[in-house]
Amino acid sequence: PEIYAVVPAAGIGSRMQADRPKQYLTIAGKTILEHTLETLISHPDIHRVIIAISPSDEYFSTLPVSQAQWLTVVAGGHDRATSVQNGLAALPEQSWALVHDAARPCLSHADITTLLGVISDDTQTGGILASPVRDTMKRATKTGSGALNVSHTECRDNLWHALTPQLFNTGVLRNALVQGIAAGATITDEASAMEAQGHQVRLIEGNPANIKITRPADLPLAAFYLSEQAS
Ligand code: C5P
């Protein structure tokens, strides 16, 4: 079965405090979204890219990449999971969906290739890239006045940051998202919907340079990682 990249790109990126959605900010001469899409389509195993764009988006159609033959554009939804669902609807049932945030332009081909390794293991329905937690992790509770107290320290052994891409069998992921949304779950990544349905999700250590651009300080950091990749 073929492998399709699905890129949810319909967020507004409010934490960025920019004049436009964060994927349209420029790093090293190209928008974040162009970096992301070019990395995906230039990987030899990726067949096509499906992108979810907000119906009110004014920027996407101004990019030359919006006309690319290898790209299918679908409408974004009111949350990430719905945007991903709309993307999956454009795929054949028997295929693999590699879901990747538009806001992660520093993904490497090596990480994609490592993740695609789960396909050859037929006991798995899919897997995700992740990186180990570095800091000591605290669970907080709110006091009556709204201040925060430390409740306790979580053991950080075996705690990981979930990254993207997340790779799953398309039909199985579609079902898992339908069930998760119907159950009213908050779905911030594909794996959580799969886990809730009892599917095994393989966890693969990815490069921590694959950051999700969220805050203004992430822009120079991403520029640094991209320049390292280019050299
Ligand atoms: O907001 P956050 O950084 O978690 O968004 C992760 C990804 O999901 C981004 O690429 C964003 O564009 C996308 N997204 C989407 N549709 C939404 C909300 C977020 O495609 N309604």
Residues whose N, C-alpha, C, O or C-beta is under 5 A from the ligand:
A	BS01	C5P	P8 A9 A10 G11 A52 G76 G77 H78 D79 R80 S83 D101 A102 A103
